[in-house]
Amino acid sequence: METKEILKKVRKIEIKTRRLSDHIFSGEYHSSFKGRGMTFSEVRQYSYGDDIRSIDWNVTARYNEPFVKVFEEERELTMMLMVDVSNSEHFGTTQLFKKEVITEIAATLAFSATQNNDKVGLLLFSDEIELFIPPKKGRSHVLRIIRELIEFHPKSTKTNITEALKFLSNVTKKKVILFVLSDFIDVNYEQTLKIVGNKHDVTGIRVFDKHEVAIPNIGMVPVQDTETQEILLVNTASKKVRTAYKSHYLKNKNYFENAFKRSGAGFINTETNESYVKKLLLYFKNKGAR
């Protein structure tokens, strides 16, 4: 892809997702993710109704009238976007591929964090660590993240969520807001997820296509596994084949939901042809109400 075309795509995604983050998500994001605690801000004169436990006795004694300490939430947070770039993301039977939806969601989250003056970092993974961009602030940094999401070409085609979680745990010493964006066609990551969830605020966002849920009856068709590149001739007229196909989908979906629940993490399921905006808003509102 030429540089001019990449920049055009980056700008298009910025316009769409920044509008969403500015007008819809920034307030919800702020209320959903708490700061690292309360820090001292100033002292002021005591007013009727103030908690007497907040009285600053040293200042009160000095001026012979009551003063109280004022605290404010320490808001600066760090968001990490952990994005699956394996080959299975290059699938879609409606308007967008899974990769394109993931890119839009990641950009929306990044701009929401920037609106709150938080840092944003990026980790791209397959079955190995493909790219790590340390957290920074600012629009130009977010645009770099979007550019990488659009044009990055991974070395591997497969997926290993466990290895990505382990890497993130090793490089992040302080608590972060972690969003894992993937189709989660993988298992055996629950134990590592629990360890990461004990330290960080984790949310899994699973993006899937409707034809991954069930395969239509269209006779004999060649089917390629996007991650192994293996091509098989599949008889979709067979009820047994269609049942096995759906069973495989449900196995990954159920594992994803149960693993995140048991790890105390949040999760979202969104299909490529439905509004991820509504899903994110509902998730943020529910999270902020807790």
C-alpha positions, 0 to 999 in steps of 0.5 A, spaced: 500 500 500 502 506 498 504 512 503 498 516 500 493 511 500 495 509 507 495 516 510 488 517 506 485 511 510 488 513 517 485 520 516 478 517 514 478 512 520 481 518 524 474 522 522 470 517 524 472 514 530 475 521 533 467 524 532 465 518 536 470 518 542 469 526 542 461 526 543 460 519 545 465 515 549 469 520 552 465 522 558 463 514 559 470 512 558 472 517 564 466 515 569 468 507 567 475 507 569 478 510 575 484 513 577 490 511 581 487 514 587 486 521 591 491 526 591 492 532 595 490 538 591 489 544 596 486 547 603 480 551 603 476 554 609 471 549 612 464 550 610 458 547 613 457 540 611 464 538 610 467 532 613 471 534 620 475 528 618 478 532 612 480 538 617 487 540 616 489 541 624 496 544 622 493 550 618 487 551 622 492 552 628 496 557 624 490 561 622 485 560 628 480 558 624 478 551 620 481 549 614 480 542 610 484 538 605 481 538 598 483 531 594 482 530 587 482 523 583 489 522 580 486 521 573 492 520 569 491 512 566 495 508 561 491 504 556 494 498 552 491 495 546 493 488 545 491 487 538 490 480 534 494 480 527 493 473 525 490 471 518 483 469 521 482 477 522 482 477 514 475 474 514 468 478 513 462 476 509 459 483 510 461 490 509 468 489 513 473 484 515 474 483 522 481 486 522 477 493 519 472 493 525 478 491 530 482 497 527 476 502 528 474 500 535 482 500 537 482 507 534 475 509 538 478 507 544 485 510 543 482 517 542 477 516 548 483 515 552 487 521 549 481 526 550 482 524 558 489 526 557 491 518 558 497 514 555 496 509 549 500 503 547 499 498 542 501 490 542 500 487 536 501 479 536 500 473 532 503 466 535 509 471 537 510 478 539 509 482 532 510 489 535 510 493 541 509 501 541 510 503 549 505 508 551 505 515 550 500 521 549 497 525 544 494 525 537 500 524 533 502 518 537 494 515 536 495 516 528 501 512 528 498 507 532 492 507 527 497 507 521 500 500 524 493 497 525 492 498 517 499 497 514 502 492 519 504 485 515 505 480 521 511 475 520 506 469 523 499 467 521 497 463 527 494 466 534 497 465 541 493 469 546 497 466 552 504 469 549 501 476 548 499 476 555 505 474 558 509 479 554 504 484 556 505 482 564 513 483 563 513 490 560 508 493 564 510 494 571 504 499 573 496 498 572 494 499 565 487 499 562 488 493 557 483 491 551 484 485 548 481 485 541 481 479 537 476 473 534 479 469 540 480 463 536 484 460 541 484 456 548 488 455 554 489 462 556 485 462 562 490 461 567 495 467 564 489 471 563 487 470 571 494 473 573 494 479 568 487 480 571 489 481 578 493 486 576 490 490 570 483 492 568 482 487 563 476 487 557 476 482 551 473 485 545 471 479 541 469 480 533 466 475 529 463 474 522 456 471 522 458 466 517 463 463 523 457 462 527 454 457 522 456 455 515 450 455 509 448 449 505 451 450 499 454 443 497 461 441 496 466 447 497 473 448 498 475 451 505 481 454 507 484 455 514 486 462 514 491 461 519 494 454 517 493 455 509 490 448 509 485 447 503 479 442 505 473 440 500 467 440 505 460 438 504 456 443 507 450 439 505 452 434 511 448 436 517 454 432 521 459 437 518 454 443 519 453 441 526 461 440 527 462 447 524 457 450 529 460 446 535 467 449 534 465 456 534 461 455 540 467 452 543 471 458 542 466 463 544 464 459 550 471 458 552 472 466 551 466 468 555 467 463 561 475 465 561 474 472 562 468 471 567 472 467 571 478 472 571 474 478 573 475 481 567 470 484 562 468 482 555 464 484 549 462 480 543 460 484 537 459 482 530 462 485 523 455 487 521 452 490 527 454 497 531 460 496 536 458 503 538 452 501 542 456 495 545 461 499 547 456 504 550 452 499 554 459 496 556 462 503 559 455 505 562 454 498 566 462 498 568 461 506 570 455 504 574 459 499 579 
